[in-house]
């Protein structure tokens, strides 16, 4: 039995769970004012870019999944920018010896603003100011510095100091902020006011106002300031890149599993990894395996290694790369991958190629037992009284790319998730999307729907898999499924530059028994422990409708400053 540190909340009208309590409150206030789940989710997502500015940026990425009441299949909005048209494909190979350095050369077109605006225009009911007012207020008036913000800025202090415009914002008074101090972002508040002014002066209806905000960001003076600064610093972004950018909107990828339907985003992110792992587990069968037992963890680790190997060999922007998802998600492929697993012994290395046409596996550096992924990403889930559901994983840290002076914005650094070699499926190429780690999801069964997701880089799909099995296969309560001890494999090249491969490494949380750790080590896994309540184990949030009871549940992860509200 797991001793919960947070209550599972429940309401009859709506529920929100987000990566910071102020974002949760922002969404709740929008719902209380008559907005729907999309209005509320966008409000929370934009607020996360203010109150978690180390993990999420207003000018970053924002992949979104929306399921309006009555929809069979949710819609996804990628919220992911593309490489500038002028970047030479071999730039990082030729100029930086196959590395992607910090700074403006890794910038792609900011996708988040367009994603939020597309969601509002297509599915929302409110104006941009209605939903972004809380974010603007927290930028202007400030908010109390929380421990995770201090930890992140402390760890990456050198990165912030490398850029004077960033140090001005993130190192006020010339030092790392302290817990409990007020953190103010005056320039970012002014940027919001500029966008509000554009909406206010637009002629016509709500749609015209939203278009005016888009034009102000992607075509107006703000776009010019972003581009001029990036180019002056040596980057490739142009005004045409900004003006021509459009999010991609498409149906979610669905699969039957666990007695219901799982919905994930496409192979422009790592979303299908979750579906691929579940397909293999269906073939392997989990019956008889106790939760977090050695045999259970071993099987999940080996299955995840299979899925991450296929991600490495195949995943890239489907608009530029042929990703054979139908084959990768087929029972035949699942059985072929399972045949490579020894149920008694770990492999110690990433599984090899299986399908014809697999790309060459680039050499990547080996890591130790302490992976330090880039700190970024948060999450928000909402269900409203009408049954509309919203799931989004906004992201982009702020330490590796400079703040654009006078704006408070850090243009998307997501280029760090492309491979320097353009021959790789996720390699750099003009107009191409990097392969994204953030991947919101939903699970539907018997008329109920459950949006869920987490930050955590390569841990995301792993934490999401464990949560879903905890909730559906093992029948845990929503909050219990979130708080249950986790593990993660790192036996594959990581998603962020320098793409380190930690051969055979498995990290365990302290709640997993020592005897289990010893048994896994005896099977050949390289075992290491996370500290207690470590944010690197994820920050899972979820809400779920329970039609039979007329309730909506909410749960939030104590590993990060996440909170849920239901009314």
Secondary structure, DSSP 8 states (H G I E B T S, - for coil): ----SS--EEESS-EEEESSHHHHHHHHHHHHTT--HHHHHHHHHHHHHHHTTTT--TTSEEEEEEE-TT-SS-EEE----B--TTS-TTHHHHHSTT---SSGGG-----HHHHHHHHHHHH--S-HHHHHHHHHHHHHH-EE--HHHHHHHHHTHHHHHTSHHHHHHHSGGGS---TTSEE--HHHHHHHHHHHHHHHT--SSHHHHHHHHHHHHHTSHHHHHHHHHHHHTT----HHHHHH----EEE-EEEEETTEEEEE--TTBTHHHHHHHHHHHHHH--TT--TT-HHHHHHHHHHHHHHHHHHHHH-S-TTTS---HHHHTSHHHHHHHHTT-BTTB--SS-----STT--------B--S----------EEEE-TT--EEEEEEE--SSSS--BTTTTB----GGGGSBSSTTSTTB--TT-B--B----EEEEETTEEEEEE---GGGHHHHHHHHHIIIIIS---HHHHHHS--EEE--SB-SSTT--B-TTEEEE-TTS-HHHHHHHHHTT-EEEE--TT-GGG---EEEEEEGGGTEEEEEE-TTTT-EEEE-
